Amino acid sequence: MIKIELTKEMLKACSDRERKAEAEKWTNKDKSVTNHKGRRAGFLGEIAFCSLSGATSLDTFNHDVDLNKNTVEVKTKRSTFKPNVNIWEGTVPGYSNQQPDYFAFLNIEFAEQTGRGKNAQFFRPLAVWFGGLISYEDYLEKRFVVKQGEKYSTNGDTSHITQWNVYWRDLSINLLDKLKK
C-alpha cells in the first residue's frame, strides 16, 4: 500500500471536475452506488492515481485513465481510517460492464463522516491510499460476489447493491512500476 500525499492542486482539480460534472448534469443515479455522493472522492482517486503513476485522465465512464496505452479503471472507497491490506476489499459494481486492461483500487481517508450507508457524507480528506492494481483477467479469477444487503470487511453497513469484490492482498503494487515503463 502506498500513501499519496494530497496537494492543493489535486483538491482544486477535483473541485473543477465536480463543477464540470454538475454543469453537464451527470445525474444517472442507476450508475452510481452512492447516488453521486461519492463522485468527488472518485475524481480525487483518479487525480491521485494519475499523480502517482503519470497516467493521463480519459474522463470517460468506462475507463478512467490511460497508462502507457493500458486502460485503467480507478475504483475509490471512502473511510475515516487507514485501510488494512489483509482484510480490505475493493469493489466493482455488479452492473458494471467495464473491461479495462487493469483496475486500480484506492481509498480516501477522511477526518469526518456524517450519516451512514447511501446517506454517508465525508469531509476533510487526509490521505489517499493506493492498494494496487489487478489485471482484468486476474480480477475475473479472484473476484467474489457480495449481494445487496450483505456485510463485508470495508463496510460497517451493508452493501448498497450487488457487487464484485477483490481483496487488496491480491493486488500488486509492483505492477505499477511495470506499467510505467
C-alpha positions in Angstrom: 0.0 0.0 0.0 1.3 3.5 -0.9 0.2 6.7 0.8 -0.3 9.5 -1.7 0.0 12.9 -0.2 -2.8 15.3 -1.1 -1.9 18.7 -2.6 -3.8 21.9 -3.1 -3.5 21.3 -6.8 -5.2 17.9 -6.5 -8.0 19.3 -4.5 -8.5 22.2 -6.9 -8.5 19.8 -9.9 -11.1 17.7 -8.1 -13.4 20.7 -7.5 -13.1 21.7 -11.1 -14.1 18.3 -12.3 -17.0 18.2 -9.9 -18.3 21.6 -11.1 -18.0 20.4 -14.7 -19.9 17.2 -13.9 -22.7 19.2 -12.2 -22.9 21.7 -15.1 -23.2 18.7 -17.5 -25.9 17.3 -15.3 -24.3 13.9 -14.5 -27.4 12.6 -12.9 -27.6 8.9 -14.0 -28.2 7.6 -10.5 -28.6 3.9 -11.6 -24.9 4.0 -12.4 -23.8 5.4 -9.0 -23.6 3.3 -5.9 -23.8 6.4 -3.7 -26.2 8.5 -5.8 -23.2 10.6 -6.8 -22.3 11.5 -3.1 -19.0 9.7 -3.7 -18.3 11.4 -7.1 -15.9 13.9 -5.6 -13.9 11.1 -3.9 -13.9 9.2 -7.3 -12.5 12.2 -9.0 -9.9 12.7 -6.3 -8.9 9.0 -6.5 -8.4 9.3 -10.3 -6.4 12.5 -9.9 -4.2 10.9 -7.1 -3.6 7.8 -9.2 -2.5 10.0 -12.2 -0.2 11.9 -9.9 1.4 8.7 -8.6 1.6 6.9 -11.9 2.0 9.5 -14.6 -1.2 8.3 -16.2 -3.4 10.5 -18.3 -7.1 11.1 -17.4 -9.5 9.9 -20.1 -12.6 11.4 -18.3 -14.9 8.7 -19.7 -17.3 6.4 -17.9 -15.8 3.1 -19.0 -12.1 3.8 -18.5 -10.8 6.5 -16.2 -7.1 6.7 -17.2 -4.6 5.7 -19.8 -1.2 4.4 -18.5 1.1 3.8 -21.4 -1.6 2.6 -23.7 -3.3 0.5 -21.0 -6.8 1.4 -19.9 -7.2 1.6 -16.1 -10.5 1.9 -14.2 -9.9 3.5 -10.9 -12.1 2.4 -8.0 -12.1 4.6 -4.9 -13.6 4.0 -1.5 -14.2 6.5 1.3 -13.5 5.9 5.0 -12.3 7.6 8.2 -9.3 5.2 8.7 -6.3 3.8 7.0 -7.2 0.6 5.2 -6.0 -2.8 6.5 -4.5 -4.5 3.4 -5.0 -8.0 4.9 -8.8 -7.7 5.0 -9.7 -4.6 2.9 -11.8 -5.2 -0.2 -12.0 -3.3 -3.5 -15.4 -3.1 -5.1 -16.7 -3.1 -8.7 -20.5 -2.6 -9.0 -22.4 -5.6 -10.2 -24.0 -3.6 -13.0 -20.6 -2.8 -14.5 -19.7 -3.9 -18.0 -16.3 -2.4 -17.8 -13.4 -4.4 -19.3 -10.3 -2.3 -18.7 -6.8 -3.7 -19.0 -6.4 -3.1 -15.3 -8.3 -2.0 -12.2 -6.6 0.3 -9.6 -8.0 0.4 -6.1 -7.7 3.4 -3.8 -9.2 4.6 -0.5 -9.5 8.2 0.7 -9.1 8.6 4.4 -11.3 11.5 5.7 -11.3 13.3 9.0 -15.0 13.1 9.5 -18.1 11.2 8.4 -21.8 12.0 8.9 -24.6 9.7 8.1 -24.5 6.0 7.2 -25.0 3.9 4.0 -26.2 5.9 1.0 -26.6 8.9 3.2 -22.9 9.0 4.2 -21.0 12.2 3.7 -17.3 12.6 4.2 -15.4 15.7 5.0 -11.7 16.9 5.0 -9.6 14.4 3.1 -6.4 13.5 4.9 -4.7 11.0 2.6 -5.2 8.8 -0.4 -4.1 5.1 -0.1 -3.2 3.2 -3.2 -3.9 -0.5 -2.7 -2.5 -1.8 -6.0 -3.5 -2.9 -9.5 -5.0 -6.1 -10.8 -5.3 -7.1 -14.5 -8.8 -7.7 -15.8 -8.1 -11.4 -16.3 -6.8 -11.8 -12.7 -9.8 -9.8 -11.5 -12.2 -12.2 -13.2 -10.4 -15.1 -11.5 -10.2 -13.6 -8.0 -13.4 -11.6 -7.6 -16.3 -12.8 -5.5 -19.9 -11.6 -5.3 -21.3 -9.6 -2.4 -25.1 -9.4 -2.6 -27.1 -6.3 -1.9 -27.7 -6.2 1.9 -24.7 -8.3 2.9 -21.9 -7.0 5.1 -18.2 -7.2 4.1 -14.9 -6.1 5.5 -14.8 -2.5 4.3 -18.4 -1.5 5.0 -19.8 -1.2 8.5 -23.2 -1.1 7.0 -24.4 -3.4 4.2 -23.8 -3.4 0.5 -26.0 -0.9 -1.3 -26.1 -3.1 -4.4 -24.8 -6.4 -5.6 -21.1 -6.0 -6.3 -17.9 -7.8 -7.2 -15.2 -7.5 -4.6 -11.5 -8.4 -4.7 -9.1 -8.4 -1.7 -6.4 -5.8 -1.6 -4.0 -8.5 -0.6 -4.5 -9.9 -4.1 -3.5 -6.6 -5.8 0.0 -5.7 -7.0 2.0 -2.6 -6.2 4.9 -3.8 -8.4 2.6 -3.9 -11.4 2.5 -0.1 -11.3 6.3 0.0 -12.0 6.0 -2.4 -14.8 3.2 -0.4 -16.5 5.0 2.9 -16.0 7.9 1.7 -18.2 
